[in-house]
Amino acid sequence: AWSSFFEMIRAKAEEAGRVFRPVNPAYTSQTCSDCGYRRVGEEKLTLADRTFDCPKCLLHAGRDLNAALNIKAVELYSLGLPQDAPGFSRGE
């Protein structure tokens, strides 16, 4: 089922002139998208937790937005681009 889903996304991306690359989502919702602090052990977020509050830099963001920013940063890094590349900002 997942491979079919990814293939549909890949086809739609190609139609739009884009490239689809899956990114490993491991720890994306547990890691601060601003300072890189990672929640571990007892302080890990559960699925019921909908916000990410960083105890180190005090970032307050929605859990899904925080994960999306981390995924985008991973892809920019894999392309050799800086995280402050055009179109990428912490406020998105």
C-alpha positions in Angstrom: 0.0 0.0 0.0 2.8 2.5 0.9 4.7 1.7 -2.3 1.6 2.4 -4.4 1.0 5.7 -2.5 4.6 6.8 -3.0 4.3 5.9 -6.7 1.2 8.1 -7.1 3.0 11.0 -5.4 6.0 10.5 -7.6 3.9 10.6 -10.7 2.0 13.7 -9.6 5.4 15.4 -8.8 6.7 14.6 -12.2 3.6 16.0 -13.9 4.2 19.2 -12.0 7.8 19.3 -12.9 8.9 18.4 -9.4 11.0 15.7 -7.8 9.7 13.4 -5.1 12.1 12.0 -2.6 10.9 10.2 0.5 12.6 11.3 3.7 13.0 9.1 6.8 10.7 10.6 9.4 12.5 9.2 12.4 12.8 11.7 15.3 11.4 14.6 13.2 8.7 15.3 15.7 11.0 14.8 18.7 13.8 17.1 17.5 13.6 20.9 17.8 13.6 22.5 14.3 15.3 25.6 15.7 18.2 24.4 17.9 18.3 20.6 17.3 17.5 19.6 20.8 16.0 16.0 20.8 13.5 14.8 23.4 14.4 11.3 24.7 13.2 8.9 27.3 10.5 10.2 29.7 10.2 13.6 27.9 9.4 12.1 24.5 6.2 13.4 23.0 3.3 11.0 22.6 0.8 11.1 19.7 -1.6 12.9 22.0 0.9 15.8 22.4 0.1 18.4 19.6 2.7 21.0 20.3 6.5 20.9 20.6 7.9 23.1 23.4 11.7 23.1 23.4 13.2 23.4 26.9 16.5 24.6 25.4 15.6 27.5 23.0 11.9 27.9 24.1 10.5 27.3 20.6 6.8 26.7 20.7 5.4 25.2 17.6 2.8 22.7 16.4 4.1 19.2 16.4 3.4 18.7 12.7 4.9 22.0 11.7 8.0 21.2 13.7 8.3 17.8 12.0 7.7 19.4 8.6 10.5 21.9 9.1 12.9 19.1 10.2 12.0 17.0 7.1 12.6 20.1 4.8 15.9 20.7 6.5 17.0 17.0 5.9 16.1 17.3 2.2 17.9 20.7 1.8 21.0 19.2 3.5 20.9 16.1 1.2 20.9 18.5 -1.8 23.9 20.4 -0.4 21.8 23.5 0.2 21.9 25.6 3.3 18.8 25.6 5.5 18.4 29.3 4.9 18.1 28.6 1.1 15.5 30.7 -0.7 12.0 29.6 0.1 13.0 28.2 3.5 12.4 30.1 6.7 11.7 29.1 10.3 8.5 31.1 10.1 6.9 28.9 7.3 
